Each structure stands twice: as structure tokens, then as C-alpha cells.
Amino acid sequence: MPRAESTVMDNSCQALCRTIVTQNGLEPENVDISQSVLYTSIMGLLLVTDNERELQLGNGQVGLRNVGNTCFLNAIVQCLSHTRSLRNYCLMRTYLQDKHSKQEPVLMNEFSKVLAGLWECNGGETTVNPGKFYHVFKDSVPHFSGYSQQDAQEFLRYLLDRLHTEINRRPSKRPAVMEIKQPTYTRFSKISEEAFAMWQRHLDRDDSKIVDLFSGQLRSSLHCSVCSHYSNTFDVFCDLSLPIPKKSDYGRTVTLRECLDLFSHEEKLDKENSPMCERCNRRTQSTKRLTIQRFPRILVMHLNRFTMSRYSISKSTVPVSFPLNGLDLGPFGPVDCGPVLYDLYAVCNHSGTVNMGHYTAACREEEGWCYYNDSCVGEITEEKLQSNQAYVLFYELKSFNITRN
């Protein structure tokens, strides 16, 4: 909701409250209307009515100005701009009622302004300047100051984290809770219940629209080779960083399924690298495997093209093919979870080398795909989406009716 409309609604609400207070024989000048239960109730009804109005949107095919080596920012913002649930949430400014903190969500406000410019329905500017948004972001994350090249996936992680912090539905200060860890000595003993309890514990601390959309849960299963004990740990994730298999055949294309297989394959751990076995109470040889316990609504997959060695960073240019529709992640989830289908809606690309690179984005529109290269916007065919430049993939859950235990 624009600031002007919010002010009008606030004034109308306070006027109505004062009329009701006066009619009931109270002195309105002695009452802090803005802090009253009456004000809160009426304002809530007005906001619900206002949010039910259909958003008037343009086609979203608007570029972003490069304000100093900010192609990484422009590409990621275009991908997030095409995350419909997040876009609508920002444009309606619903976060102002959602958040627990009384502090102004400065970064979220600026991010929402950028999205509003990109989706202006009256045919406004053909290019939006994200300079103010980037300035506020750098104040929050000084690591991104200056004009050096930055990593798009790293920027995405920091941005989602800072947005979540501002609009968290939970208080920032919480009483300490004593955690009691109970051993689990059987492989399939209430794994889903344990995972759900850990997820609820996470939501007690961190609960926002960012969590609603982007957060999932990984299960790490450790199998002791001595006593055959299985132990499980559960971690929250906002993206999956997938390794790219090394192919001996030059030019051979790798599939996204192969990347996922490598990510979730069973890894053998020797005694030195293995954690303590809960049953043996000592380090033993073991195996470790990752699976997705809880699937997010928006699945972000990062193709790990950059490898750091002791003295340098290298980039993999292996082409990775990925499905545009019906990506099934069921085989990487809990046992017998059934098909879990995702559709691709945005891709962040990286071209060039480690030191001389450039980021662009491709996003799904109603009538095809569009290519976003800073301020330039054009059409792109589905065939050209598949390249060795694909870096971050954005998938949306095809059906929200599945059980995400």
C-alpha cells in the first residue's frame, strides 16, 4: 500500500474511532486512539478489505540500471521479482502488519519500491534505478561495499536473510530454552515426528514470508559401520548448492538429475572425519547421506561452478541441462513420499571468467521467456535457456496440496 493511501486509511480509522468514543460519552482528547483495541480492530478490517483488491500490474518487462558493477544484484532482483507470492506480498505491503518488530523495515521498503517500479501498470519508466535499495543493503552488509565483483548466490542469501530479519513474526529476543536430546536407536523410529518437532522449534524463532516460501529442511542420516546405528540431524536451508560432476568427455552435457544424485549420494567417512556414534560413544567409520525432509514452495538450486583451491578460483563451464516443467524431487525426499513436482520460472546466468564475469537473468512470462541484461530486456527461446552459463535456478512447487512432512 503506498504511503499516501496508508495515511488516508489511518486518518479515516482514527476519525471513526473518535466518533464512536464521543457517542459513548468519553472524552476523545483523553484517549490515545492509535493504541486502542478499537483502533486495532477497525484498522485490521480496513487492511483486509484493502488487500483483497486485485493488484493492477504491468507486464514486468522492465530493466534495472547498473549503478556500478551491480549486474549480480540486477539479475537476482529480476528473479525475485518474478517470484509471484513474494512480489504480491511486497506490493501490498502486507509485511507491515506481519512483522513483530516496531522498527521500520528500511530494506524491505526499498526492495518493495524497486518491485513497484518494475511492475508499474501505467507504462512508467523503462528502466528502474535500484541505487537507493543497494545503498541501504550495503549499510546492512558492508561486505558488499565498493565496486568489486560480487557473487549473485551470496548476495541472494544475504538479501533473504536481512529481509527475513526485518519482517520476522517472532520477537528478536527470546528466553533461553533448555534442549534435551533424546537418543534414537532405530532407523525409522518416528523420523517424521522428530523432523516436525525440529521444524516447529525453528518457527518459534524464525517465521516470516521468506521462511514460508524459501525454507526447506534437510535430513542428514549417519550410519555407523560398527553397530549399525542410524542417527539423524535436521537443518533448515534456503537453497541447495549442487556439485557439478566432472566429465571426461569434453563437451558432454550433465543433467540436473546427475547433480542431485551427486549431492545426495552416500558418502563414506573415516574415523578422523566421522562424528561420535551415539551408541558406540566413539568415532567409527560411517556413511552419511543427505535427503530433503521438507520441500520448500520456492526451490532455489545453485550450480556450484566456482571451486576454490589454495591459490586460485576456477570456474566450471560444463553445460547442465534442466527440465523447464515437472522436475520430480520425490526420489530425493522421505521414503514413499511420492512425486514432488516443480516448474522452472527463473534462471540467473553467469558468463565470462572468474575475474571478468557478468550476470543476467531469464524469467518466465505469460507468453514465453524474457532475457534481462541490466537495463536491456528482450525475448529468449526455451532452447537458449540451456547453456553452460546457468548458475542459479528458481523452481516453484507445482502443487501445494502435497503433504510436506
N, C-alpha and C positions, 0 to 999 in steps of 0.2 A: 504494500500500500504506500503510495507516495506520501511524503511528509505533510503536504498541504491537506490531503484528504484525511490523514490521521489527526491533524489539528482540528479540522472541522468536526470530525466524529467525536473527538474528546470534548469540544465545546458544547456540542449538542447533547452529549451524555450528561455533562455537568449541569446544563440548564434544566434538563428533565428531572434530574435528581433534586435540584433546589426547589423546583415547583412542587414535587411530591413532599419534600421536607416541610415547606411552608404550609401546604394544605393540611398537614398533620399537626400544626400548631407549634413547630420548632423554629428556632432562630437560625437561619441558614448561615449567618456570618460567624456563628459559634461552632460550625460543623466543618471539618475538613472533608469535603465531598470526595476528593480524589482518593482518600484512604478508606472510604466507607464500603461496607458489604453491598449496599445498594448500587453504588457506582460500579463495582466489580461485576455484579450480576448483569446490569444493563449493558455495560461495555462488552461483556462476553457475548451476549446475544447479538449486538451490532456487528461484532467481528465475525461471528459465524455466518451471519447473513451476507456480509461483505465478501467473505472468502468463497461463498458458494457461487458468486458471479463468475461467469466463464471468462477466462483470460483472453484478451484480444492480442494476438501475436502476429508478428510479421513472419517472413519465411526463414529468418535466422541466418541468411546468407550474407553476412557482413564480416568484413575483415577486421583485424586488430593491428594497430600501428606498432611497429618495432621501435621501442623507446631506448634502445641501447643494448644490443645483443640479447634481446628478450624473446627470441623465437621459441625457446623452451617453454616460456610462460604462455605465449600465444597459442601454441599447439595444445597444451594441456587444458587451457581455459575453453578452447573450442570443443574439446571432447566433453568436458564437464557441462558446457552449455547445452549439449545435445543429450545429457542425462535428464530426461524429461521430469522425473519426480523431483530432482534437486532444483532444476530450473524453476518449476512452478512454485516450489516451496520458497525460493528466494524472491521471486517476483511478487508473490502475495505477502511477503514479509511475515510469514507465519512464525518465524523464529523469535520474533519479539514477544510473542505470548508463550512460546515453548520454553525459552531459556530460564534457568533458575537465577543466575547472577543478575544483579541490578546494574552492573557496569554496561556501558554502551558497547555493543558488538561492532567495533570500528571496522575490522577486516571484513566481516560478513556484510556490513552495509556497503562497503566499497565494491566487494565482489558482486553483490546484487545489482549495483548500479551498472557495472560492466555488462552483466547479463541483460539488463533492461535495455541498454543501448543496442546490443546485438539482436534483440527481438522486438525492437520498436516497430509498431504496426503502421505508422504513418509515413513510412518511407523516409526516415530521417537520414542521418549520416551514413555514408557508405563504408566508413572506417571509424572504429571506436578507439579512443586513446586510453590504454589501461595504466597510464603513468601514476595516477593517484593511488590506485589499487596496489601497484607494485611498490610504491613508496611506503605505504602502510605495512605491507608484507615484510619488507626489509627491516622496518623498525622492530617487527616481531621476531624475525630470523636474520640477524646481522650477517650470518654466513653468506647470504646471497647479495651482499652489498658489492658495489663495483661493477665493472663491465666485462669480467671474465666469463668464459663459457660455463654453463651450469647444466646439470643433468635433469632431464624432464621428469624421470621417475622419482628422483629425490625431491624435486620441487612438489610433485603431486602428494607425496607422503607428508611433507611439512605443511602444505596448504590444508589438507584434510584434517590433520591433527590440530592446527590452530583454529580452523573453523569449528571443529567439534568442541574445543575448549571454550569458545565464546558462547556457544548455544547449547551447552550441556544442560540437560534437565535435572541433573543431580548437583548438590552443593559441592563446592571445591574443597571444603574442609569437612572431613568425616571422622567420626570416632574410630579408634583402632579396634579391630576385631581379632580375637584370638582364633587362629586357624588350627584345627585339629585334623591331622592327616591320618586316615584310616587305611591300613594295608589292604590290598585286593589281591588275592592269591589265585584267582581263577580267570581264565582268558575272557569269557563272555559274561562275567558276573556284573550285571547292571551297568554296562558301559554307557548306555544312553542316559540313564539316570544320573550317573556321575558327570557326564558331559553337560547335561541340562543344569545341574547344580552349579557347575563352574561358570556356565554362561550367565545364569541369574546373578551370580556373585559379581561378574563383570558389569552387568547392567545396573547393579546397585551403586557402582562408582561412575560408570560412563554410559550415558544413554542420550542419544541425540539423533537427529535426522541422518547424520553422517553414519552413525552406527546402524540405523535402520536399513540403509541402502548398501553400504560398502563392507560391513564387517561380517566375517565368517569365522569358523572355528576349525582348527587343525587338530588332529589326533596323532600323537607320536606314540607308537607302540614299540616297547622294548622287550625282547625275548632272550632270557638267559639260557645259554647253551649247556649249563651245568645242571640246573634244577628245573628247567623248562618253565620258569615263572614268567608270566606276562605282566608288565606294568604299563600304565597309560598316563600320559600328560596331555593337557588340552591348552592350546594357545589361540588367542584371537589374532586374526590377520585382516588387513585391508587390501592386500594384493598378494599374488603369488609370483615369486621370482623363479622363472623356469630356466634350467640349464639347456643349452643347445648341444645336441650330440655332435661329436666330431666325426666327419665322414671322410673316408679315404678316397672316395670317388669325387674328383673335382667337379664342382658344379651341380652335384646331386642335391635335390630339394629334400629337406627334412620336413616331416609333418608335425603339427602341433601335438598330435597324439603321442609321437615319439618323445617330445619334450616333457609331456606329462608323465609318460612311463618312466623316464629317467628321474623326474622329480620324486616319484613315489616308489621307486624300486627299493628293494630290501638291501640295506647297507650293513656290511659286516664290520663290527667294532672289535678291536683287540683290547686286552686288559687295560692298557695305558689310556685309551680313549673312551673306554666304557664307563658309565656311571655305576654307582654301587647297586648291586642287586638287593632288593628289599628282603628277599627270603634268605639268600646266602650271607648277606651282610658283608660282602666283599666285592671287589671288582672282578668280573669274569668276562670271558668272551661272550659277545651277544650280537644280536641283529636288531636293526632299527628300521622302521617303516613309517612313512607319513601317509595319512589319508585325510580326506575332507569330512569332518564330522557334521558341520553345519554349513550349508551353502548360502552365500550372500545373494541378495537380489541383483546387485551390480557386481560382476566379477571382473576384476582388473588383473590381467596377466602380463607380467614384464618378461620379455625375452632377454635373457642376460647375455648381451652381445659384448660387454666390456669385461676383460679379465685383467686383474692386476698381478704383476709379478714384482720382484724385489726392486727393479729399477725402472719399470715402464708399465704402460697400459696398452693393451692391444684390443682390437675390435674384430669380432666375427662377422663375416659377410655371407654366411651360409643362408640361402633362401629358406624360409619357413612357410609352408602352406597351412592355411587355417580355414575352417568352414565359416561361411557367412551366416548360415542358419542351421539350427538343430545340432549344435555341439553338445554331445552327451557326456556328462561328467559322472554319471551313475557308477561306472566301474571304479571310480576313484573315491567313492563315498563309503558309508557304512554297508555292512553285509545286507544284501537283499533290499537295497533302498530303491531299486527300480530306476528307470530313465530320469535323468535330470538335464533338461534341455535349455540351452542358451542360444540367443541370437546376437550376432555382432552388430554394433551400432557406431563404433568409432575406433580409429586407429591413429596412434601417434608414431610418426616415422622419423628416423634419423638417417640422414645422408652425409657422405663425406667421411673424414677420418676423425680420430680422437681429438686432435688439436684444431682441426678446421672442419667442424660439422655444422649441420643445420637441421632444425626440427620443422616438420609440417604436420598437418592433420587431415584425415579423411573422415567424413561423418555421413551417416545415412540420413537422407531426406525423404520426404513423402514420394518423390518421383525419381529416386535414384541416389547417387552418392555425389558429394561435393568435396572439392580439394581446397584446403585452407593453407595458404602460404603467406603468413603475416597479413598484409593488407589486401592481398590478391585472393580472389575466390573464383573458382571455376568448376566445371563438371569433371568427373573421373569415372572410368568404366570399372566394373567389378573385376575384370581381368587384371587391371593395373594395380589393384589393391595388393595383390600377391607379389611381393618383391623381397629382396634381401635388406630392405630398409625398415620393415615393420619392427617396432620397438616395444610399444605398449598397446595391448589390445583391451577394448572395453566391450564386455558382453552383458546382456540383460537377461534375467531369468524369463523363460518363455511363458511359464505358468506359475502363478503364486499359490496354486491350490495344493501343491505337493507338501508333504509333511517334512519340515526341516528340523529334525531332532538333533 
